[in-house]
Amino acid sequence: MDHAAVLARYDLDMRQGARPDAPGARIERAGAVVRQVAGERGWNGVVWSGLDAAGADRAIEEQIAYFTGLGRDFEWKLYGHDGPEDLGERLSAAGFRAEEPETLMVGEIARLALEERLPDGVRLVRAADAAGVGLVVAVHERVFGTDGTALRDHLLARLAAGPGTVLAVVALAGEEPVASARLELVPGGDFAGLWGGGTVEEWRGRGLYRALVAHRTRVAAAHGCRHVQVDASAMSRPVLERLGLHALTTTTPYLYKR
């Protein structure tokens, strides 16, 4: 893989050319900044910026004024190759709080190892209604220890808007949900997003995460996507590397609370 070329294509397609991630959200372009504006429960934030040292502080101030004027907390999603080099320090100085960095990993679907082997007694079920979404959210809350209300709202809104833009999957051991994940598709986009993959502690190490990646990637290929991308934690990165995904850069959420 030509890492620089793929990263440039990712920036152009998924960041500069960003599309709203949910019904009711909108993408705005304000100078050298691309941002998403959504409701209070949606994702509000900066998805791309093309800043230099001379204009960075003013752009940061403008985004703070804009989102707080709407009554929104928001996120500045900072990638490791974004300029200027000290943008993270500037965001922190302006009142943002950095969360744990993750690794942007991308794989060319045609080159990935897609083995969907499940433990005995486990099956994958697509969450196509409120009951299915409830199972996905139940796993999410157990794995990540966070409230799943926003995820529930997001999935239900995306499913209501049309099944062709999101796929949520849950692994059931009998009737117990033990792993879940989702696939998000951008109409006409080259990159499909693999999000939220998680397995409850007692079922880890049995291939469920790998199977969920393989299942979603096959769906992405059927929709014409050439690549899959993941914001990978330190735990999931080794698994994804074995499947054939490549680390391209880091991504760090900088959160601004009113």
Secondary structure as the mmCIF struct_conf table of DSSP 4:
data_model
#
loop_
_struct_conf.conf_type_id
_struct_conf.id
_struct_conf.beg_label_comp_id
_struct_conf.beg_label_asym_id
_struct_conf.beg_label_seq_id
_struct_conf.end_label_comp_id
_struct_conf.end_label_asym_id
_struct_conf.end_label_seq_id
HELX_RH_AL_P HELX_RH_AL_P1 HIS A 3 TYR A 10
HELX_RH_PI_P HELX_RH_PI_P1 ASP A 11 GLN A 16
TURN_TY1_P TURN_TY1_P1 GLY A 17 GLY A 17
BEND BEND1 ASP A 21 ALA A 22
TURN_TY1_P TURN_TY1_P2 PRO A 23 GLY A 24
STRN STRN1 ARG A 26 ALA A 30
TURN_TY1_P TURN_TY1_P3 GLY A 31 ALA A 32
STRN STRN2 VAL A 33 VAL A 37
TURN_TY1_P TURN_TY1_P4 GLU A 40 ARG A 41
BEND BEND2 GLY A 42 GLY A 42
STRN STRN3 GLY A 45 SER A 49
TURN_TY1_P TURN_TY1_P5 ALA A 53 GLY A 55
HELX_RH_AL_P HELX_RH_AL_P2 ALA A 56 GLY A 69
TURN_TY1_P TURN_TY1_P6 LEU A 70 GLY A 71
STRN STRN4 PHE A 74 TYR A 79
TURN_TY1_P TURN_TY1_P7 GLY A 80 HIS A 81
BEND BEND3 GLY A 83 PRO A 84
TURN_TY1_P TURN_TY1_P8 GLU A 85 ASP A 86
HELX_RH_AL_P HELX_RH_AL_P3 LEU A 87 ALA A 93
TURN_TY1_P TURN_TY1_P9 ALA A 94 GLY A 95
STRN STRN5 ARG A 97 ALA A 98
STRN STRN6 GLU A 102 GLU A 108
HELX_RH_3T_P HELX_RH_3T_P1 ILE A 109 ARG A 111
BEND BEND4 LEU A 112 LEU A 112
TURN_TY1_P TURN_TY1_P10 ASP A 120 GLY A 121
STRN STRN7 VAL A 122 ARG A 126
BEND BEND5 ASP A 129 ASP A 129
HELX_RH_AL_P HELX_RH_AL_P4 ALA A 130 PHE A 144
BEND BEND6 THR A 146 THR A 146
HELX_RH_AL_P HELX_RH_AL_P5 THR A 149 ALA A 161
TURN_TY1_P TURN_TY1_P11 PRO A 163 GLY A 164
BEND BEND7 THR A 165 THR A 165
STRN STRN8 VAL A 166 ALA A 173
TURN_TY1_P TURN_TY1_P12 GLY A 174 GLU A 175
STRN STRN9 GLU A 176 GLU A 184
TURN_TY1_P TURN_TY1_P13 PRO A 187 GLY A 188
BEND BEND8 ASP A 190 ASP A 190
STRN STRN10 PHE A 191 THR A 199
HELX_RH_3T_P HELX_RH_3T_P2 GLU A 201 TRP A 203
TURN_TY1_P TURN_TY1_P14 ARG A 204 GLY A 205
BEND BEND9 ARG A 206 GLY A 207
HELX_RH_AL_P HELX_RH_AL_P6 LEU A 208 ALA A 222
TURN_TY1_P TURN_TY1_P15 HIS A 223 GLY A 224
BEND BEND10 ARG A 226 ARG A 226
STRN STRN11 HIS A 227 ALA A 232
TURN_TY1_P TURN_TY1_P16 ALA A 234 SER A 236
HELX_RH_AL_P HELX_RH_AL_P7 ARG A 237 LEU A 243
TURN_TY1_P TURN_TY1_P17 GLY A 244 GLY A 244
STRN STRN12 HIS A 246 TYR A 256
#
